[in-house]
Amino acid sequence: MIVFIDETGFSFQALLGSTWAPCGRPPLLRRVSAQRRGFSTIIGLTLAGRIFKQHQRGSIRSPHVLRFLRHVLRHQATPLIVVWDRASIHRAKIVTTFLAEHPQLDVEWLPKCAPELNPEELCHGNVKARIRNLTPKTVAEYRQHVDRGFARLRQRPDLLLGFCRHAQLHVNQLW
């Protein structure tokens, strides 16, 4: 099985999108927090249409990558091909040691500066687009909306298949 892995951050200071309002009355969207980073999420997308995710307060670091890999191993058949970028957290010593200790995990590296080749990028991009003008009051509320976004994607294999095709993967169906 193949799993595409990537990380993303959700910020209280994300850019707002355009919206509609009656003429002469511009919409007011107030930022409710000065926090830059609300939380980060590490996500894995399989060609079976499964989406794994784990949230982390602050930035994702190498120990969080290990925790996520263990989570995927518990819930996904092995052997497993992990496809990810060349981020330093993926190349850290503790991660390479973990991978050496688990021969059922094989890593394929994406080329540098090629996020368009990872269909998971489109998953979290889709979720971010759907919550663009969200003004949550707490991190818990923000996470709830993000969780709903990924739950919606899990019910849309047509979108996931489209993400794979956009990444130039010749996939006709999710299995």
Secondary structure, 3 states (H helix, E strand, C coil): CEEEEEEEEEECCCCCCCCCCCCCCCCCCCCCCCCCEEEEEEEEEECCCCEEEEEECCCCCHHHHHHHHHHHHHHCCCCEEEEECCCHHHHCHHHHHHHHHCCCEEEEECCCCCHHHCHHHHHHHHHHHHCCCCCCCCHHHHHHHHHHHHHHHHCCHHHHHHHHHHCCCCCCCCC
